Every structure is written in structure tokens, then in C-alpha cells.
Amino acid sequence: MRIVLDRARCEGHGLCEETAPGLLHLDNDGELVIDREEVGDADAGPANAAVRVCPVAALRLA
């Protein structure tokens, strides 16, 4: 499973970062950075939660 970011939709709210801090973070410019695109079974829960909390639907799992 991979985390996919639609950068044009991302507004930098940071809710995903709070939900899955080991998978993604906001950089100093407020841009979302995906630390680990490939998500294993152990991180599937936080990855799904990060997708769900995004208020602009900028994240999805593929």
C-alpha cells in the first residue's frame, strides 16, 4: 500500500501529521512531506486515519 498526495489540494492543516507522525510531516514552509510512501501492515491503521482526517481529501491510499 502507498500513500498518495494530491499536492494541489493540500492546504497544510497538519491533521494528518498529528495522526501519523512517523509517516508524514509538514516542513518549515508548511508543505506536506511523505516520509514513507510504502506502508506496511503495522502502519496501515495510522495511514488510513491520516487519509480520513484530511479535510480537503488530499491523501489517498493506493
N, C-alpha and C positions, 0 to 999 in steps of 0.2 A: 504494500500500500504506500502511496506517495501523497504528501501534502502539496497542493497546487494553489498558488496565489494569483489572483487577478489583481495585479498591481494598480491598474487604473481605478478599481473600485475601493481599494484600501484607503481609509481615512485616518489611520493611525490611532484608533481609540485605545488599543492596548489590552482589550479584554482577553484576547487570545493568548497574549504573553502571560497574563496573570493565571490563565487556566493551564497552560502547557509551557512553563518557563524553560524546560530542557529541550524543547523542540523549536521554539522561535522567540525572537525578541525584537524590540524596537531599537534602532541605532540612535546615535546622537542627533540625527536630523529628523527623527520621528518616522523613519522608513522601516517597514517590517522586513526582518531578515529571517529566513528559514534556516535554522542551524542543522537540521537533519531532515532532508526531504523524504528519505525512505524510513518508514515507520514499521517497526516490528510489533508482534503481539503484545509485548509488555507496555508499549506506548500507545496502543490503539485507543484506549479509553481517553487519555488526555488529548489525543489528536482529534477524536470525534467531538469532545467537549469544546475544543478551540473552534472547530468549524461551526458548531451550534451557537456559540455566544457572539459570533461576529455580527454586528448589527447591520452591516452592508453586504453580507454574503460574499465576501472577498476570498474566502477559503473554501476548498473542497478537497475531498479525498478521492484519489483515482487508483 
